[in-house]
């Protein structure tokens, strides 16, 4: 029997969280026997989308500002109409070549509104297809709040008109869609909770560090890493630190961090074995992004979260506050972050008991594959 085929669209604009989560889901689909094509629209990220899937790389676009309101090409130039039209045509051609049984669109229509220039034509093409593939929206558990008037109604209408299922990658006992999407009741019959998309339990680490500070993709984490570097000099030299800057940190900043790092600090842009390293660490210092938190929840590493709030972002603050309420993390504010505050928080965490186990569903990737399998018969 021919394997059912999946056409999976994912666009990351600033960090790497979206493509990392989509890649974990795509890998689970491939392990379940699906023929998976992942269509990426951002800058290349080492290690993603991962093995076992086909890939289509559209000409990349990135966020041209911290508020995500504009698009630029890989060189930082404003993405003009001709560039975007050519990209749209490549996406539609890739869909027609794949002729999939199911389409997954990551984030949209709850996010990635900037990509309507190509996603609305894709939705129309899906509706005209015979046979029509099943259409899934793949969305994280916590949405950006304070959206502009009318956006929620527009989102709900697109879901009702086009999408068969909304896959919410979260545990409803932790946070529910209606907590950050006011019109959730209108689409409740289409919502399926998958659990959090996390990696499988990590292997034993190849090396161990006392404290790991990480900045996700690295585009907006310089101050966190700098504060952690300087905090390392305030703690005993016997404490080993690993600072993971993210692949998107500018090279000049990486060189500066390296030049001024104390002897007990190891600096890296990216570690493929990051989940394993967290398993061996005593303390993690990070933003509160979906994937980093998912990695943390697979360990008993004590967590210090510094939610990203620039550009009016609210998602990470909501996640961090929920984890704080459950006794699973401490919080430091991004505004006014200093080495002294990081050092004090790390010292307190080092003397605290090991973090309790999170009683949350962490099988989101596998459950997603199961839901899609059941929908396709």
PyMOL commands that set and color helices and strands:
alter all, ss='L'
color gray80, all
select helices_A, chain A and resi 17-31+81-98+113-128+151-162+177-179+184-190+222-232+251-259+274-280+290-297+310-312+315-325+339-350+364-376
alter helices_A, ss='H'
color red, helices_A
select strands_A, chain A and resi 5-10+35-40+54-57+61-63+71-73+102-106+134-140+165-169+191-193+211-214+241-244+265-268+283-286+302-305+330-331
alter strands_A, ss='S'
color yellow, strands_A
deselect
rebuild
show_as cartoon
